[in-house]
Amino acid sequence: MKQITTVVRPSKVDAIKTALVAIDVVGMTINDVRGFGRQKGQVERYRGNEFKVEFLSKMRITTVVADDKVEAAIAAITEAARTGEIGDGKIFVTPVDTVVRIRTGDRGDVAL
């Protein structure tokens, strides 16, 4: 099993959810986050004044998938989130040793 953590533009969350559900990846957690990457923020204008916003609003989507669905999930997320501009986001894939469904005690892939 792998945990896929994705940091993307807030406007892309619904498209990513739809793309993941279409390939039978269910169960995800989303969080509002702020940060910056290579773009290092952006300049905003308010009432004629310029100011730099260093930490941009992003969404973090976390899901755990079986090993055989990792590449399909990455492809679905990439396709749904891509605009071609700086700030599209990142995908991080990390190993997961075990998953336990608290209600039933199921472990491993059946707990997903």
C-alpha positions as CSV (number, residue, x, y, z in Angstrom):
1,M,0.0,0.0,0.0
2,K,1.0,3.6,-0.6
3,Q,-0.1,6.9,0.8
4,I,-0.5,9.5,-1.9
5,T,-0.3,13.1,-0.7
6,T,-1.2,15.8,-3.2
7,V,-0.8,19.5,-2.8
8,V,-2.8,21.4,-5.4
9,R,-4.8,24.5,-6.3
10,P,-8.1,24.7,-4.4
11,S,-10.0,24.9,-7.7
12,K,-8.9,21.4,-8.7
13,V,-10.1,19.4,-5.7
14,D,-13.5,18.4,-7.2
15,A,-11.9,17.4,-10.5
16,I,-9.3,15.2,-8.6
17,K,-12.0,13.6,-6.4
18,T,-14.1,12.8,-9.5
19,A,-11.0,11.4,-11.3
20,L,-10.1,9.2,-8.3
21,V,-13.6,7.9,-7.8
22,A,-13.7,7.0,-11.5
23,I,-10.8,4.5,-11.0
24,D,-12.3,3.1,-7.8
25,V,-10.1,5.0,-5.3
26,V,-12.4,5.9,-2.4
27,G,-11.6,7.5,0.9
28,M,-9.6,10.7,1.1
29,T,-8.9,13.4,3.5
30,I,-8.5,17.1,2.5
31,N,-7.0,20.0,4.4
32,D,-6.7,23.7,3.7
33,V,-3.0,24.5,3.7
34,R,-0.7,27.4,2.8
35,G,2.7,27.3,1.3
36,F,5.0,28.2,-1.6
37,G,7.3,26.5,-4.0
38,R,9.3,27.8,-6.9
39,Q,6.9,30.5,-7.6
40,K,7.7,32.0,-4.1
41,G,4.3,33.7,-3.7
42,Q,2.7,36.3,-5.8
43,V,2.2,40.1,-5.9
44,E,-1.4,41.2,-5.1
45,R,-2.9,44.7,-5.5
46,Y,-5.4,46.1,-3.1
47,R,-6.7,49.7,-3.3
48,G,-3.7,50.8,-5.4
49,N,-1.2,49.2,-3.0
50,E,1.0,46.3,-3.9
51,F,1.9,43.6,-1.4
52,K,3.5,40.2,-1.7
53,V,1.6,37.1,-0.6
54,E,4.3,34.6,0.2
55,F,2.2,31.7,1.4
56,L,-0.5,30.8,-1.2
57,S,-3.7,28.9,-0.4
58,K,-3.5,25.2,-1.5
59,M,-5.3,22.0,-0.7
60,R,-3.7,18.8,0.6
61,I,-5.4,15.6,-0.5
62,T,-4.3,12.4,1.2
63,T,-5.4,8.9,0.2
64,V,-4.1,5.4,0.6
65,V,-4.2,3.0,-2.3
66,A,-3.3,-0.6,-3.1
67,D,0.1,-1.0,-4.8
68,D,-1.6,-2.0,-8.1
69,K,-3.5,1.3,-8.2
70,V,-0.6,3.8,-7.5
71,E,0.3,4.6,-11.1
72,A,-3.4,4.9,-12.2
73,A,-4.0,7.3,-9.2
74,I,-1.0,9.4,-10.1
75,A,-2.1,9.6,-13.7
76,A,-5.6,10.6,-12.7
77,I,-4.5,13.3,-10.3
78,T,-2.0,14.7,-12.7
79,E,-4.5,14.9,-15.5
80,A,-7.2,16.5,-13.3
81,A,-4.9,19.0,-11.6
82,R,-2.7,20.2,-14.5
83,T,-3.1,23.7,-15.9
84,G,0.4,23.9,-17.3
85,E,1.3,26.9,-15.1
86,I,3.6,27.3,-12.2
87,G,1.9,26.3,-9.0
88,D,0.0,23.3,-10.2
89,G,1.3,21.3,-7.2
90,K,3.1,18.2,-6.2
91,I,2.4,14.5,-5.6
92,F,4.2,12.6,-2.8
93,V,4.1,8.8,-2.6
94,T,5.1,7.1,0.6
95,P,4.9,3.4,1.7
96,V,2.3,2.4,4.2
97,D,3.0,-0.7,6.4
98,T,-0.5,-1.5,7.5
99,V,-4.1,-0.1,7.6
100,V,-6.6,-1.0,10.3
101,R,-10.3,-0.3,10.0
102,I,-11.2,0.6,13.6
103,R,-14.9,-0.5,13.3
104,T,-14.2,-4.1,12.2
105,G,-10.5,-4.7,12.9
106,D,-9.9,-5.5,9.2
107,R,-6.2,-5.1,8.2
108,G,-4.4,-4.5,5.0
109,D,-6.0,-3.9,1.6
110,V,-9.5,-5.0,2.8
111,A,-9.4,-2.1,5.3
112,L,-9.1,0.4,2.5
